[in-house]
Each structure stands twice: as C-alpha cells, then as structure tokens.
Amino acid sequence: MFDVSQFRSHFPILNSSLSSGKKLVYVDTASTSQKPSCVIDSVCDFYRSYNANVNHGLYDFAVRATEAYELTRFRIGKYFNVSEKEIAFTYGTTDGMNTLAASYSRKILSAGDEVLVGAAEHHSSCLPWRRACADTGATVKIIPLRGKQYELDVDFYRSMFGKRTKLVVIQHISNVLGNINDIKLLTRIAHENGAKIVIDGAASMAHGPFDLSDIDCDFFVTSGHKAFGPSGSGFLFGKSHLLDEMPPFRVGGQMVNEVSFTDALYKLSPERFEGGTPSIASVIGFGESIKFLSEIDWVFARRYLTKLTKYCHDRLLEVDGIELYGSGNAGIFSFNIAPLHCHDVATILAKYGIAIRAGHHCVQPLMSLLGTNGTARISLCLYNTIEEIDFIVDILKTCKSYFAR
Ligand SMILES: Cc1ncc(COP(=O)(O)O)c(C=O)c1O
C-alpha cells in the first residue's frame, strides 16, 4: 500500500497555513514540485557546514563539496541506468535544451536538413531548435496531433522522415494535455530512419524511474525541481560518443584542460558542458531528491497515482460546462469552464487555498490548436489526496455562480 499521510509528512510546506489562514491545497506540481525535508536540509547543510567551490580546491570543504556534487551524478546515472559520464549538469530543461541546440546543431545541421518537433512542445523545447534551424538554414517540421485527446500522430510521424531528417525533438509527457508519449517507439522509428532523438523529460521526472539505456534515446533533458529537487538543477543526458563529438557551448573555467594565448584544449564530456561555477547547492539537493525518489516503492506509488488520476478525471466531468483538453493520463488536467476565463477560475480557487496554474503554460502553438488562449490546469502528485480532489471539485462547481451575482 502507498501511505499518502506518511508521504506527505516529508513535505513541511503542506502543513503550513497561507496568509489567508487557509490550508494549502497544492495541485501545481507540473510547474514545480514541493520539496521534502531531506532536500531542504541537504541544501542548508551545504551552506552551513562545507560551502566551497567544486573541482579545484584541495582543502577539506572543497573536497567534500566536490564529492557531494559528484555523488549526484552517480545517483542520476544509477537511477536512469546510464553511465555517470553521460550526465552533464544543467540549470534545468530549458538550459539543457539550449545547450544541446547551440552545440549539437553546429555538429549536425546544415542548409536543407530537417528537424522534427512535436506540436505540443513547450517553448523551451521548440524555440532553441527553431533558432538553431534559422541559424543553419535547416527547417523545422511539426509532428501533428490527432483525435479528440490530441495524441501524437505516430503514423504521420513515421511518414515524415526523409534523407535530410537529422533529429527528432519530442516530450515524454505533455505539461498541458497529460498525454504520455511512447518514447521507446518514437526512438526506434527515429533510429530506423537514421535520425537522432532528444527527449524533453521535464514533466516525467515525478513519475518514477525509467531506463534510458533501454529506451535508447540519444539525448534526454530534465529539471530537478519538477520532482522534489531544487530549482537551478537539471541534467543533459547524451550518449558518450555524441557528447564527446559536440563542440562545447558555454566556454570558460572548469571545462577546459589547457589554454594558451591562441589555443584551448577542452575536456571531454560531461565536464566540457559545465563551464563556470555550477549551481552547487542545487546539484547537491538534486542528488538528495534522486535518493528520495529511489526509496519510493514505485509499484504502489504508481498504482496510487493512477487511482488518483482516474478519480480526478471522473470528478472533473461532473462540473457543468467543463471542457477537458487531452487524456490527462499523467495526472495533468487542462480545462476551461465556459464562459469563464481560466484566470477567473484560478483566482476563485486561490481564495480557498487551492494552487493551480492558469494561462498558456508556455505552449502557445498548442493553445492555438486547442482554440483557446489559455487553460486552467490541475497537476497531481503523490502528495495529493482524494479529499483534496473532492474539495477542488466542490469549489469548481460554484465558480460560475460568482459571475451570476
Ligand atoms: C514539458 C516541459 N518542458 C520544459 C519545461 C521547462 O522546464 P524548466 O523551466 O525547468 O527549464 C517545462 C516546465 O514547465 C515543461 O513542463
């Protein structure tokens, strides 16, 4: 059994009161997750007990800081079943995608090449590649969605590859639709057609471990803060031989072996992508969040999340005038309640201590497909409960009456 009360007890913020005196109901994990005490403590402990820069120092704290920093790399490698050498720290998904686009595009793209990008991609995933294509003369082609739930059109995707298709950019989970892409299948299709694939894993981090070696994707980027880790942490996974071939993007200290007045000899991956002083405390906290994730019994946890997701889906349908966008399968529900604006819905919920997100969720091209400027969004996590969903639905049912007064 998954014990939700026990799980919630790790998150001090869930017991705190809001300035209104209301109890917090936090259903905005797709924006950022709340943090367990172990992560908060590890960040504080670093600053309190052994704050030092990593890599160069020979004194006690510097060695400890470097060891703690590298332990995170080791834990990530183990959690996702890849070599730690293939994990380069970033400041998050946006940073990882920009690093990759700026660097790898110089290696593989030239005029006439094509990059396939999903229609539901976050701005962080589509914009870096649009810019890389504009800079190199390559073209972005959009992989369409199909059906009532806006699923990725895999058949069409298969037909899109040509001789000049170099790369696919696709999300694992949509932060708007809650749809889960079969990234193993999408990877196989890309490889059969001689293309590489990069996965945006921001929204899948809080869904437990998956085996990146088995999925066989070439690159994977994600953010620590989406699954109990601190903001300012994330990683770019890339197959070693691909990372080592890529020109570094952020050049400077830490990432270079030798510099003369005319030349520079860069380190191999992952260090070559970690120029400058990194977000050390955040990386150490990220390692603690990975340990926390590793200690969850995911068989029971996933079962709980599935139950919560189905319950939420069914209860939302009881709300008069609601329109749900996407399957919501990942516990992410985007909706509108006609004729209300999504910001009005979020404002009413906020009065009751309920934290949701409303707007375009940084996916404006998808909003145009959905025929709306924005949606209200509930995103569930393992610390949410059936009672919280009941409470939210009760309030949603009253929303329209605010405007009838
Ligand atoms: C699917 C998806 N991709 C990318 C991002 C960007 O992540 P970050 O802001 O942590 O860089 C997000 C954040 O909401 C996301 O949900």
The ligand as a Gaussian input file, in Angstrom:
#p B3LYP/6-31G(d) Opt

LIG

0 1
 C        7.271000      19.730000     -20.762000
 C        8.170000      20.822000     -20.249000
 N        9.302000      21.086000     -20.906000
 C       10.164000      22.037000     -20.495000
 C        9.908000      22.782000     -19.372000
 C       10.894000      23.830000     -18.942000
 O       11.458000      23.463000     -17.721000
 P       12.357000      24.493000     -16.896000
 O       11.534000      25.738000     -16.733000
 O       12.597000      23.782000     -15.598000
 O       13.588000      24.726000     -17.656000
 C        8.727000      22.558000     -18.657000
 C        8.390000      23.382000     -17.489000
 O        7.242000      23.629000     -17.196000
 C        7.850000      21.536000     -19.099000
 O        6.732000      21.266000     -18.447000

